[in-house]
Amino acid sequence: MLGMNTNEIIIDKHSSSIQISNKISALQRKSYNYMLKVAKNEFKTNPALRKFTITADELLVFFGFGGKNHNYIEEELSKLRKIDVKYNILNKDKKRERWGSFALIAGYEYNHGIITYSFPHQIEEMMLDSKMFAKINLVTIKGLKSKYSLALYELAEDYINVQIPKMSMEDFRELMGLEEHQYYKFSMLRKRVIDVAINEINSSENISFSISCEFKTKAKKITHIKFIIHKKENTEQTGEKQKNFYRWKNLIVQKYKEQPLCNNLTELGYLKWTLFFIDKNGFIGREIEGKKTILEKEEAFKLWEFLFENPKKLEIVPLTQLDILRKDFRGKKIEQITTTALGGRMIAILELKEFKEENERFVIEIAQEDGNLFWTQKSFSFEEILEMEFI
């Protein structure tokens, strides 16, 4: 059994298993996290282990499930085994370059209060992968009642240092586990899901951050939602940190005034070659393809905060040949001239859509005029691409 007399029991939970379609109840998600933590503890001592054990009493006592009995726990586990969830919905785990669905547990056995359980192979692989995870506090989630609060809390922990990306309302509904007919009116979605989750997280004394949200509209319809994480600190810490922040910012402004500041801020959603600079008045701006723009106040503040927390990002990273091709040659068009059997000439316009590097050469994804896409069988040197005759 996990320790009870502590304010912190952390599970390193893989990002892909956080970004799931939340079709499970709050009790099921809490129980699953507990089972995952126990399994990871046992896995450390015996990596060959594939079956794990807990007691039903552990779950009842740890999460304070009141008068619930063993039959109730068994019923919830039975439901959990039958539910398939989609994973990696926001594609944070880009290296896997895949998505799919699985049951959260492969199977379980209940025998006189002892629960033996196993995971599907996807979860086993995630337990072995220690490179992409969030630290979920089991003690913290004990106090969250709504399944939507639990899902949003885990998502925020997954992006705690880089901010949650803007997502479509379709992806958000998927993450919350909503069926098409549920809360189809935005007013109800906001009242029953978004506001409930945000208010419960923000009112918790055990969570080290608060959350707000913004919406993007198109043709008067809400199309995207953006959650913003605000870290909490006590007054004394906040005051001292603010002093350090503004002192540091003033030094950076003086040092880089009317000069390039940095690029490669992909963590914040910018293209690698987006160049940031300080203008003569001390404002921060960005430059893309020679066009300079001063950042709006809120965007600038987020950028300064990120650079303050990540000072090593204050550098100009040289672009690779692949970066240059993606920056300057995507969208370029060329003519393809072929000779027919009768000696006629056919001209087709081809568009360069993407590049991949293979053994220091490049293959190109081509879009034909009818919209079909294909990758070139031939690879090209960087210089050969530069010398192509573009329209």
Protein Blocks (a to p, Z undefined) as FASTA:
>chain_A
ZZfbbcbdcddddfklmmccffbcfklmmmmmmmmmmmmmmmmmmmmbcbdcddfklmmm
mnonojacfklmmmmmmmmmmpccdehklomammnopaddddfbfbdcdeehiacddddf
klmmmmmpmkbccdddfklmmmpmbfklmmmmmmmmmmmmnopadddfklmmmmnopafk
lokbfklmmmmmmmmmmmmmmmpmkbcbdcddddddeehiafbdcddddddddfklmmmm
mmmmmmmmmmmmmmmgoiafbehilknopafklccdddfkopacddeehiacdddfklmm
mmmmmmmmmmmlnccddddfklmmmmmmgopacddddddfkopacddddddfbdcdeehi
acdddddfkopacddfbdcdfklmmmpccZZ
